[in-house]
Amino acid sequence: KQWYQRRVRVSRQNTLDNFTLLPSPSENIKIHMSNGNLIKTVRVERSQTAWDLCLSLVLKNDLPIDGNWTLVEQLVNNSCDKNNNRTKPTKKDKRSEILERTLEDHETVIKIYKSWGSNSENKLNLVNNRKKWQFLETPEMFFSGSVLDRVRGRTRDEIEEVLTEEYFSEKAPPVEGYLHFKDQKHNWSRKYFILRSSGLYYSTKGKSRAPQDLACFTTLQDVNIFFCVNAKIDHRAPSEHALSFKPSSGNVTLKDMKCIAADTEDDIMRWYHALRVVKFGDKIPENRASVLLEVTQEIERVHEQKKQAREAAIKK
């Protein structure tokens, strides 16, 4: 009997231990809304994507229904321990460094939230960005080359078809040029950069594109691409138009991340969208098609509800 009771206790304890290891199916996450300083705490399901959450917030808060809504991840730099938990700031920490990026519509919100570590001051902001699909709709603003002759005068759907064939396959957009970059000693240098489907490279010999003269600056599979909010101050960059590459996992401080900087905003945006294309491929136009379909369906549903409400009011 005693043996049986001990076995039951051990079995129950093992069950409890296994239960506690299971990931939570949902999390309460604070979302900073677009209208001022309003913060909403929402229950986010494990599989909920960035666009799922955007649409849910739009509908629940009676916001305009369109496909321009995005979630913007804002990282605040603080000292972290070996477990990626934030430690108390020192007297030298007079201000926080900030990185920002727009989540792709298919990204899982809880996965992003879990990567922050405990006691994080990072934020998720709901933002209506009218330029969300700009590089798909007006590629001539960002890319050059023979592909532009093929899209000139075409409809949006035709442009997207051409871009999918040309860029969202295994080929990288034809983007290259001089950029500033931060080395391991936090010093800035200027090199000729070339984008490849395997990553971002710079030439060790002027503008040479020969494989033996290209050094890999970073691959893109396991990094997220952020804008540096105060590049000159936080990273001592030569301009404010800078991007930072944060590993998807691992403990790396903002100052130790790889960075590039361009001389103009147009130039850094050209590189940013080209890097997105290499990293996410045809998932970008797929996201757009899915989002626009859902928006159309929701608008029709809302109109139908209003129509039914008016008819019901007339009958009364």
C-alpha positions, 0 to 999 in steps of 0.5 A: 500500500505504501509503495502504491501511495508513493508511486501515485505521489510521484506520478502526480508530481511528474504530471504537475511538472510536465504541465508547468512546462507547457507554454501558455496558450495565450498572454496578456499584452499591452498595446499602445494605441494610435490615438495618443497615450491610450494603452490597451491590455489584450489577450493574445492567442498563441497562433495570433499573427500581427495582422490578426491582432491589428484587425481585432483591435480595429474592429473592437475600437471602431477604427477605420477598416483598411489594410494599412494597420501595422504593429510596430515593435519598439526596443528599449536598450537596457542592460541584461543579465545572462538570461536576457532579463533586464537589470537595474539601470546604472547612473550612467544610463541617462537615456535609452537607445531605441530601435523600431521595426514594423512587424510583417503581417504573418509574424506571430505576436507571442513569439515576438513578445516572449523574445523580450525577456522578463521586466522588459520596457519594450513596446508594441504600437498600433500604427496606421501606415499609409506607406505600408505597401508603397514599394509594391505599388510604386517600385520605381521609387525604390528599385532601378533596372530593366524591370521598371520598363516592364511595370511602367503603365501597368495596373497594381495587380500587373505590377505585383505579378511582375515583381513577384516573378522578378524579385520574390523568387530566388533572385535578390533585387538589384540593389548596391552602392556605398554604405557606412557600417559599424565594425566590431570596434564600434568604428564606422567605415565606408564600403561598397555593398552588394545585396545577394540572395544569401545575404548582405556583402561588401567589396574588399576591393573598391566596387569589385563584384568578384566572389573572392572580393566579397565579404559577408556582412550579415545573413538575413535568416536569423536576424530582424531588421530595425531602424535606429531612432537616434543613430547619431547619438546612440551609435555615433553613426555618420547620419540618422538614416541607419538600420540595425540587425538584431539576432532573433535569439541570443543576448546581444546589446543594441550597441553590439549589433551590426549597423549600416547607415546611408546618406539619405532617407530615400537610400536607406528605405531602398536598402530596407525594402530590398532586405525585406524582399530577400528575407521574406520573399513572396510572403510579402505579396501573399500578406498583402493579398490576404489582408486586402481580402479580409478588409474587403470582407469586413467592410462588406460585413459592417455595411450589411449589419448597418443595412439590417439595423436600418431596416429593423428600425424602419419596421418598428 
